């Protein structure tokens, strides 16, 4: 849970690097929270109100950690826009997020594993 909270605390930080673990733990807790809210919405009878607020509220932290993750692999944050290409863009972005970070320092800062 600390991984999620740490990312939310750095909600508008688009510089630096983020480890794979930081990114994927944030995504795991984001998905768990989304599913819980979706179930609550279906039980109460709301249609997308809570999940929309949740997704909108966590958009910037998610974007920030994704850009920092791309920085860790040695790529610029603008690569996030490849997700706009249908299907292929999402696959390419997934591969980038799975890759290990560049060892040592890179243009975006020191190695977060060190």
Secondary structure, DSSP 8 states (H G I E B T S, - for coil): -HHHHHHHHTTT--SS---HHHHHHHHHHHHHHHHHHHHHHHHHT--SHHHHHHHHHTHHHHHHHHHHHHHHTT--GGGGGGGGSTTHHHHHHHHHHHS---SS-BTTBS-TT-
